[in-house]
Amino acid sequence: MKTIGVIGLGIIGSVWARHYNDAGVLAGAWNRTAHPDFPKWKPSALDVAKEAAVVQIVVADPPAVKGVLEQILPALGAGKIVIQSSTIDPASSDEFKKLVEARGARYLEAPFTGSKPAAEQKKSVYYLGGDDALIAEVEPLLALVSEFRYTIGTNAQATTLKLAMNLNIAGQMQALAETLTMVRKAGVLDDLFFKVIRQNVSYSGVTALKEPKLRSGDFAPQFSVKHMLKDMRLASRTEGCDDFPILDTVRECLYHADQAGYSDEDFSALVKLLK
């Protein structure tokens, strides 16, 4: 099996890197904020790219991805593969693909769904955009950290689908926050609300995942406000999506949550704006 290096040791990247290390395939890991005690830590992104056959990038946004690529380009060439797993927009994906391929390396767009608990349980879900042969080549690696891997089509299609999925999740979360606040103000207890909604057609994975946080008020991040806000801004800039009313609404709500000081909290903290 090929070796892999992980660049970006945030909530998800750090979990994946540990899984790869446990499987004996991690060749290097690097993060902008140093973690020298992390398994297979390297002093630079370039060192990771030199050591690993496959480099997986899991950082915050398109500028961060571009910064990483600029650092590792000297190490890229025939035989190297870049798996780009940050949530980005289609135009950025096209740009990054050209940069990588101009060096003779190959590029796979691989955004994912699933927050920290899913990553810990190896239940992340990948949306893969790229060449079928390349997907088959890296499948054994990605299978070490994920439950499902869907071939979507082009790199741009994979990024668009990922942004669409996050729009759906953010919209559900805002609706759930408003629904719960509405019944709380009427004096309905949380126990009864969540018992009843489980038998309602609107019950979803979002409800199941966020129920403990909404009940306890513990908004330690599984997926932060700032990252969901970034994704909704990217979605708004995607061609044909500049007049979507729910997208506009949830982006504005996330902006207010960010401004209220909830940036690093879980995006279920949207409920705090309604009190």
Buried (B, 14 or more C-beta within 10 A) or exposed (E): EBBBBBBBBBBBBBBBBBBBBEBEBBBBBBBBEEBEEBBBBBEEBBBBBBBBBBBBBBBBBBEBBBEBBEBBBEBBEEEBBBBBBBBBBBBBBBBBBEBBEEBEBBBBBBBBBBBBEBBBEBBBBBBBBBBEEBBEBBBEBBBBBBEBBEBBBBBBBBBBBBBBBBBEBBBBBBBBBBBBBEBBEEEEEBEEBBEEBEEEEEBBEBBEBBBEBBEEEEBEBBBBBBBBBBBBBBBBBBEEBEEBEEBBBBBEBBBEBBEEEBBBBBBBBBBBBBE
